[in-house]
Amino acid sequence: MNLESLGPFVPLILLFVVFYFLLIRPQQKQQKARKEMLSNLKKGDRVVTIGGIYGVIKEIDETVMSLRVADNLNLKFARAAVDRVVEDDA
């Protein structure tokens, strides 16, 4: 097999490389960052759920957590429902 026979495949290979660097790799980095954020959740963290509910983690285990969203109001959520951790206002 020589280089001339690879000619028609070069654009396809270049397209795959572009897709990898523009779509696949950033998505993998984002998934890794989310997984790390979820594994680092701890009691007392202020979080926002995917549904937009703000709260403070009162209890947490492997799959379920309890959020305090108001005085005397705790809601249970799946751990995966956390969208992001909110930084404390200093």
N, C-alpha and C positions, 0 to 999 in steps of 0.2 A: 504494500500500500504506500503510495507516494503522496506528497503534499498537494498535488493537483487534484487528486480525488477527494480531498477534504474541502475544497473550494466552496461547494454549495452549502456546507454545514457551518462555515465560519459565521455568517450572520445569525444563525440559530444559537450558536455557542455564545456569541456576544450578547444576544438578547437575554439568555439565561443569566449571564454574569451581571448584567444591568439589573434584572429583576431581583437577583440575590442581594445586591448591595442596596437597592432602593426600597425593597419591600420585605424580604424574608429576614435579613439580619436585624434591621431596626425592631421588627415585631418580636424577635427572639429576645432582644435586649429588654424590651418593655415587659415581656412576660417574666423574665428573670427578676427584674426590679420589683414587680408586683408580688411575686412569690416571696421575695426577701422581705418586703414590707409586711406581708401577712404573717410571716413567721416571727417577726420582731415585735408584734403587738403585745402589749402588756397592760396590766391593771393600772388605771389612772390616765391612760392615753386619751386625748380628745380626738374623735374621729368623725368622719362624714360617711354615711352609708351610700350605696349606689342610688337609693331612693331619695337622697338629699336630707336625711335626718341627722342632725348633729347630736352628739352625746359623749359621755365619758364612760369608758369601760370599767364596770364594777367587778365582773367575774369573767373569766375566759378559760376555755379548755381547747382541745384539738379542733372541734368543729362548731361549737356554739359559744356565744358570748352574751352577756347581759349588759345593756347600755342604760345609764341613767340619763334620761332626756329632759326631765323636770324633777322638781321636788316630789319625792315619793312616787315617781313613775319610772319603772324599769321595764325595758322591752328586751326580749330575747331575739337575737339575729344569728344567722349563719356567719361564721367567721369570714367566709368569702364575700359577704355583702359589704365589707368595708371598701370604700372607694379610695380614701386617703386619710392620712393622719394630719390633724390641724395643729400647726405650731402654736405654742402658748404665746399670748401677747404679753410682752415684758413691761 
